[in-house]
Amino acid sequence: MTAHDTSTLARDILGGRRRALARGITLVESSRADHRIKALELLEAMRKTTPKQALRIGLSGTPGVGKSTFTESFGMMLIAQGLRVAVLAVDPSSTRSGGSILGDKTRMERLSREPNAFIRPSPSQTALGGVARRTREAISLCEAAGFDVILIETVGVGQSETMVADMSDVFVLLLAPAGGDELQGVKRGIMEIADMILINKADGDLLATARRTCADYAGALSLLRKRRQDPEGFPNAKPVSAISGDGLAEAWGQITTLADWRKEHGHWDRIRANQARIWFDQEVKRGVLAQLDDDKAIADLRKALDIEVGKGALSPEKAAETVLQALKGRNAG
């Protein structure tokens, strides 16, 4: 891709062309060195345009809770209100090919046909935190393309599924109707960073259970220490149904109320600035790790030490220190 191509792609993305946006995300997700150079040029061009800020909503939840169904119903409701919606759905990856296993786009047929919607499934590959390696860059491109709301749907809840909170304005945790034992199974860490808990499947025979579950989580949230970026009444728990649509409008109202309050009280800019610093720190660490893979001498040393560690002739700690000292020496030279 030439400089002219990058300029054209930037112009088309800013013009809101979905095909160009898809090409741009493919570019930033590429691991090729020449593509990375062009991706940085594209991202810098987007940054200089100072586009309007989209509302970034992180969405995580337990497996089988109905994240894709909820995302589609919620997205359709927002589009009906005249909003443009982008969905970045991160799928678990095959350990063999690295490709997506599930393919979220195929599970959002209605939303994928909407001209004011954009759905991008991305494989998580080796990235932790429930997000793909370049999800942040994809968010920037969707924002530049003029989308009003960006939904970031993660792989699922686990001990490392909290990274999405560092790239979203409002973090929503989606859970299914359950009893007290299941409540104990949800990690306290993710409860502490959630801005809102939505109990899905609050319909039919599960309606009463969903309401009880909602009350249980509301009680648990009340015991957590209040955060200064939250107004009175947040975080909270609400019942919703992705099938019937019940509670979706109320959930959206709560999300916008929280976002508006944070903007008015200066927390929005502070949170976004902190997220940018986290992004920078992670890029530096990622670059250092890349040096370990790209330097042939270091790679050969690692292979040799790996054998020694496997034999038990060398401790992992000592082997790691040897590699780091070698890398330090080469950088100093």
PLY file of the C-alpha trace (Angstrom):
ply
format ascii 1.0
element vertex 333
property float x
property float y
property float z
element edge 332
property int vertex1
property int vertex2
end_header
0.00 0.00 0.00
1.45 3.38 -1.07
1.21 6.72 0.73
-1.44 7.70 -1.80
-3.43 4.57 -0.96
-3.22 5.36 2.76
-4.45 8.90 2.12
-7.35 7.62 0.04
-8.23 5.04 2.66
-8.20 7.70 5.39
-10.48 9.93 3.32
-12.93 7.09 2.66
-13.02 6.08 6.33
-13.72 9.67 7.34
-16.48 9.63 4.74
-18.14 6.79 6.62
-17.62 4.10 3.97
-17.94 0.73 5.66
-15.83 -1.16 3.12
-12.96 1.27 3.68
-13.36 0.89 7.45
-13.11 -2.89 7.08
-9.93 -2.49 5.01
-8.49 -0.12 7.60
-9.11 -2.57 10.45
-7.57 -5.38 8.41
-4.50 -3.18 7.95
-4.08 -2.37 11.65
-4.60 -6.02 12.59
-1.86 -7.20 10.23
1.40 -8.34 11.81
3.49 -7.58 8.71
6.16 -4.92 9.33
5.35 -2.95 6.16
1.64 -3.02 7.00
2.37 -1.78 10.51
4.13 1.29 9.11
1.11 2.09 6.94
-1.25 1.38 9.83
0.55 3.94 12.00
0.30 6.49 9.18
-3.41 5.81 8.90
-4.00 6.09 12.65
-2.05 9.35 12.81
-4.13 10.76 9.95
-7.29 9.80 11.84
-6.04 11.42 15.05
-5.37 14.77 13.36
-8.96 15.00 12.15
-10.22 15.24 15.78
-13.49 13.38 15.06
-16.40 13.47 17.44
-16.17 11.14 20.38
-18.29 8.02 20.16
-19.71 6.38 23.26
-17.64 3.23 23.81
-19.51 0.48 25.63
-17.61 -2.58 26.79
-19.73 -5.72 27.04
-18.61 -8.89 28.75
-20.49 -11.82 30.18
-20.48 -15.44 31.15
-20.53 -18.06 28.35
-24.06 -18.80 27.15
-25.52 -15.62 28.62
-26.58 -14.42 25.16
-24.07 -11.63 24.48
-24.54 -11.76 20.71
-28.35 -11.82 20.97
-28.24 -8.92 23.40
-25.80 -6.98 21.21
-28.02 -7.39 18.17
-31.23 -6.38 19.99
-29.53 -3.47 21.72
-27.92 -2.33 18.44
-31.22 -2.50 16.58
-32.87 -0.37 19.27
-30.12 2.27 18.98
-30.38 2.34 15.17
-34.14 2.86 15.48
-33.27 6.02 17.44
-31.19 7.31 14.52
-27.77 6.32 15.86
-24.93 4.66 13.94
-23.61 1.57 15.72
-20.32 -0.30 15.33
-19.83 -3.70 16.92
-16.34 -5.07 17.54
-16.97 -8.70 18.45
-13.92 -10.58 19.68
-14.14 -14.31 19.05
-12.10 -17.07 20.69
-9.32 -18.26 18.38
-8.29 -21.62 17.05
-4.99 -22.68 18.58
-4.01 -24.12 15.19
-4.87 -21.45 12.64
-5.37 -18.43 14.91
-8.69 -17.72 13.20
-12.07 -17.06 14.82
-13.93 -20.15 16.01
-17.43 -18.74 16.37
-17.84 -15.86 13.92
-20.15 -13.42 15.69
-21.25 -11.72 12.50
-23.17 -14.83 11.46
-25.15 -14.64 14.71
-26.30 -11.03 14.13
-28.11 -11.37 10.82
-30.56 -8.51 11.34
-27.96 -6.05 12.55
-25.49 -6.98 9.80
-28.04 -5.94 7.15
-28.52 -2.47 8.61
-26.78 0.32 6.62
-26.12 2.25 9.84
-24.41 -0.71 11.52
-20.92 -2.14 11.18
-19.93 -5.51 12.64
-16.34 -6.66 12.80
-15.51 -10.06 14.31
-11.83 -10.42 15.21
-9.94 -13.44 16.55
-8.52 -12.97 20.05
-5.42 -14.95 19.00
-2.84 -14.74 21.82
-4.21 -11.54 23.33
-5.49 -11.67 26.91
-8.19 -9.53 28.47
-11.00 -10.82 26.26
-10.10 -8.46 23.43
-8.14 -8.74 20.20
-4.59 -7.36 20.02
-5.60 -4.32 17.95
-9.07 -3.65 19.34
-8.05 -0.15 20.47
-6.92 0.78 16.95
-10.19 -0.58 15.55
-12.09 1.62 18.02
-10.19 4.68 16.79
-11.06 3.91 13.18
-14.75 3.34 13.98
-14.80 6.65 15.83
-13.19 8.38 12.85
-15.83 6.84 10.59
-18.49 8.73 12.52
-20.20 6.00 14.49
-22.13 7.23 17.51
-21.88 4.09 19.63
-19.17 1.42 19.63
-20.01 -1.88 21.31
-16.95 -3.94 22.25
-18.09 -7.50 22.89
-15.45 -9.63 24.60
-14.75 -13.36 24.52
-16.27 -13.91 27.96
-15.77 -13.43 31.68
-12.64 -14.84 33.25
-9.78 -13.72 35.42
-8.21 -11.76 32.54
-11.40 -10.43 30.94
-11.14 -6.94 32.42
-8.94 -5.24 29.80
-12.03 -4.05 27.92
-12.73 -1.70 30.84
-9.51 0.14 29.94
-10.82 0.99 26.47
-14.49 1.74 27.11
-16.44 4.63 28.61
-19.03 2.38 30.22
-18.40 -1.26 31.09
-21.45 -3.54 31.17
-21.40 -7.03 32.65
-24.08 -9.34 31.26
-25.13 -12.26 33.46
-27.79 -14.96 33.38
-30.46 -15.67 36.01
-28.84 -17.78 38.72
-28.82 -18.66 42.38
-26.54 -17.75 45.26
-23.90 -20.34 44.36
-23.48 -18.83 40.90
-23.15 -15.38 42.48
-20.11 -16.63 44.38
-18.59 -17.81 41.11
-18.34 -14.32 39.60
-14.95 -12.80 40.33
-15.02 -9.82 42.69
-12.51 -8.00 40.47
-14.86 -7.76 37.52
-17.70 -6.76 39.84
-15.60 -3.86 41.09
-14.96 -2.46 37.63
-18.44 -3.02 36.18
-20.47 0.16 35.73
-23.68 -1.79 35.27
-24.80 -5.40 35.60
-27.58 -6.56 33.31
-29.37 -9.83 34.07
-30.36 -11.18 30.65
-33.12 -13.68 29.84
-35.56 -11.91 32.18
-38.59 -13.35 30.41
-40.95 -16.33 30.53
-40.23 -18.89 33.22
-36.94 -17.18 34.10
-38.46 -13.79 34.86
-38.89 -14.38 38.60
-35.42 -15.92 38.88
-33.93 -12.99 36.98
-35.51 -10.50 39.36
-34.18 -12.37 42.38
-30.73 -12.55 40.79
-30.87 -8.83 40.08
-31.67 -8.14 43.74
-28.77 -10.37 44.82
-26.28 -8.51 42.65
-27.68 -5.13 43.67
-27.03 -6.12 47.27
-23.51 -7.25 46.44
-22.78 -3.98 44.61
-23.96 -1.94 47.59
-21.21 -3.49 49.69
-18.45 -2.36 47.33
-16.56 0.87 48.01
-18.04 3.81 46.11
-15.92 5.10 43.21
-15.50 8.83 42.68
-16.36 8.57 38.97
-19.85 7.26 39.80
-22.96 9.31 40.63
-25.43 8.18 43.25
-27.08 4.88 42.29
-24.14 3.48 40.30
-23.04 0.82 39.70
-26.39 -0.93 39.58
-28.10 -4.10 38.38
-31.07 -4.27 36.01
-33.06 -7.11 34.41
-33.29 -7.19 30.60
-34.51 -9.51 27.88
-32.69 -9.59 24.55
-35.60 -11.64 23.13
-38.55 -9.46 24.11
-36.61 -6.19 24.32
-37.84 -5.49 27.84
-35.43 -3.34 29.82
-33.21 -2.38 26.87
-34.44 1.21 26.70
-33.99 1.60 30.46
-30.48 0.16 30.26
-29.60 2.65 27.50
-31.02 5.47 29.59
-28.83 4.43 32.52
-25.74 4.24 30.29
-26.26 7.72 28.85
-27.04 9.14 32.31
-23.73 7.79 33.61
-21.77 9.01 30.57
-23.32 12.50 30.75
-22.63 12.78 34.48
-18.98 11.83 33.99
-18.61 14.43 31.24
-20.15 17.15 33.37
-17.91 16.38 36.36
-14.64 15.98 34.45
-14.29 12.23 34.90
-14.79 11.42 31.20
-11.65 13.26 30.05
-9.64 11.96 33.00
-10.64 8.35 32.30
-9.86 8.66 28.59
-6.47 10.26 29.34
-5.63 7.41 31.70
-6.70 4.88 29.07
-4.37 6.53 26.54
-1.48 6.20 29.00
-2.29 2.52 29.54
-2.40 2.04 25.76
1.03 3.69 25.42
2.53 1.54 28.18
1.21 -1.66 26.61
2.55 -0.71 23.18
6.03 -0.19 24.65
5.93 -3.57 26.39
4.65 -5.22 23.21
7.52 -3.68 21.27
10.08 -5.00 23.75
8.64 -8.49 23.44
8.79 -8.18 19.65
12.53 -7.51 19.89
12.97 -10.89 21.55
11.37 -12.56 18.54
13.02 -10.45 15.83
16.64 -10.59 17.05
18.18 -13.81 15.66
21.02 -13.94 18.21
18.58 -13.53 21.08
16.22 -16.09 19.54
19.06 -18.62 19.24
20.06 -17.96 22.85
16.50 -18.52 24.01
16.31 -21.84 22.16
19.56 -23.02 23.73
18.51 -21.98 27.21
15.08 -23.52 26.69
16.75 -26.90 26.25
18.79 -26.42 29.42
15.72 -25.41 31.40
13.85 -28.45 30.10
16.68 -30.72 31.25
16.65 -29.14 34.68
20.24 -27.97 34.24
19.24 -24.31 34.58
16.51 -22.57 36.54
13.86 -20.59 34.59
14.78 -17.48 36.59
18.48 -17.71 35.76
17.75 -18.43 32.10
15.42 -15.43 31.88
18.01 -13.18 33.49
20.61 -14.37 30.96
18.33 -13.46 28.05
17.47 -10.04 29.51
21.13 -9.22 30.11
21.98 -10.25 26.53
19.18 -8.05 25.20
20.37 -5.16 27.35
23.91 -5.58 26.05
22.82 -5.59 22.40
20.65 -2.49 22.90
23.54 -0.71 24.64
25.88 -1.64 21.76
0 1
1 2
2 3
3 4
4 5
5 6
6 7
7 8
8 9
9 10
10 11
11 12
12 13
13 14
14 15
15 16
16 17
17 18
18 19
19 20
20 21
21 22
22 23
23 24
24 25
25 26
26 27
27 28
28 29
29 30
30 31
31 32
32 33
33 34
34 35
35 36
36 37
37 38
38 39
39 40
40 41
41 42
42 43
43 44
44 45
45 46
46 47
47 48
48 49
49 50
50 51
51 52
52 53
53 54
54 55
55 56
56 57
57 58
58 59
59 60
60 61
61 62
62 63
63 64
64 65
65 66
66 67
67 68
68 69
69 70
70 71
71 72
72 73
73 74
74 75
75 76
76 77
77 78
78 79
79 80
80 81
81 82
82 83
83 84
84 85
85 86
86 87
87 88
88 89
89 90
90 91
91 92
92 93
93 94
94 95
95 96
96 97
97 98
98 99
99 100
100 101
101 102
102 103
103 104
104 105
105 106
106 107
107 108
108 109
109 110
110 111
111 112
112 113
113 114
114 115
115 116
116 117
117 118
118 119
119 120
120 121
121 122
122 123
123 124
124 125
125 126
126 127
127 128
128 129
129 130
130 131
131 132
132 133
133 134
134 135
135 136
136 137
137 138
138 139
139 140
140 141
141 142
142 143
143 144
144 145
145 146
146 147
147 148
148 149
149 150
150 151
151 152
152 153
153 154
154 155
155 156
156 157
157 158
158 159
159 160
160 161
161 162
162 163
163 164
164 165
165 166
166 167
167 168
168 169
169 170
170 171
171 172
172 173
173 174
174 175
175 176
176 177
177 178
178 179
179 180
180 181
181 182
182 183
183 184
184 185
185 186
186 187
187 188
188 189
189 190
190 191
191 192
192 193
193 194
194 195
195 196
196 197
197 198
198 199
199 200
200 201
201 202
202 203
203 204
204 205
205 206
206 207
207 208
208 209
209 210
210 211
211 212
212 213
213 214
214 215
215 216
216 217
217 218
218 219
219 220
220 221
221 222
222 223
223 224
224 225
225 226
226 227
227 228
228 229
229 230
230 231
231 232
232 233
233 234
234 235
235 236
236 237
237 238
238 239
239 240
240 241
241 242
242 243
243 244
244 245
245 246
246 247
247 248
248 249
249 250
250 251
251 252
252 253
253 254
254 255
255 256
256 257
257 258
258 259
259 260
260 261
261 262
262 263
263 264
264 265
265 266
266 267
267 268
268 269
269 270
270 271
271 272
272 273
273 274
274 275
275 276
276 277
277 278
278 279
279 280
280 281
281 282
282 283
283 284
284 285
285 286
286 287
287 288
288 289
289 290
290 291
291 292
292 293
293 294
294 295
295 296
296 297
297 298
298 299
299 300
300 301
301 302
302 303
303 304
304 305
305 306
306 307
307 308
308 309
309 310
310 311
311 312
312 313
313 314
314 315
315 316
316 317
317 318
318 319
319 320
320 321
321 322
322 323
323 324
324 325
325 326
326 327
327 328
328 329
329 330
330 331
331 332
